[in-house]
Amino acid sequence: MGSVILAIPNQQTAGKISEILSRHDYTPDAMCMLGSEVLRTVGSLDYGVVIMTRRLRDMSYTELYEYLPEHFQLLVITSETDDYRPRDGLLRLSSPFKSSDLINTVDMMFSSLEGAVKKKRKPQRSLEDKMKIDKAKLLLMDRNDMTEPEAFRYIQKTSMDMGRTMVESAEMILMLNWDR
């Protein structure tokens, strides 16, 4: 799971928000008073959500948003009268808010982040696995008069239909066609 960072200068408010988050398994990894502290902290973390008020002593939420790495999103707690422009990775929660609104917003932000992180961490195939897929493609191309994209698509579709990986499907094709 990702990290939660609180950037709220008022200690009482920070404590209340931390308590709400902790009750729902979102224990803050850091509590910062300055934007520079936030940036230093996120530099050593994988991904997460920064929750802050409209302004810290050294920067506003718009400035912090500009400096945050792409694998972090920003949740700003402001009054409804504040000027706010929505952007990717930047959400606002109007104060006062219900605990459930805070948790639901953080849940939504983490769902979005975890999907993006999983896409980036897609495991790479080993050379041996690539060779198995290539051999299966060559076999299909030779015996079934397929083009390379058709053979690849066949292996891909077979693996999806059978609930297997492409490597497993390629191995199956190689084994079934071995004795012909």
ABEGO torsion letter per residue (X at the ends): XBBBBBBBABAAAAAAAAAAAAAAGBBBABBBABAAAAAAAAAABABEBBBBBABBAABBAAAAAAABBAABBBBBBBBAABBBBBBBGBBBBBOBBBAAAAAAAAAAAAAAAAAAAAAAABBBBBAAAAAAAAAAAAAAAAAAGBBAAAAAAAAAAAAAAAGBBAAAAAAAAAAAAAAX
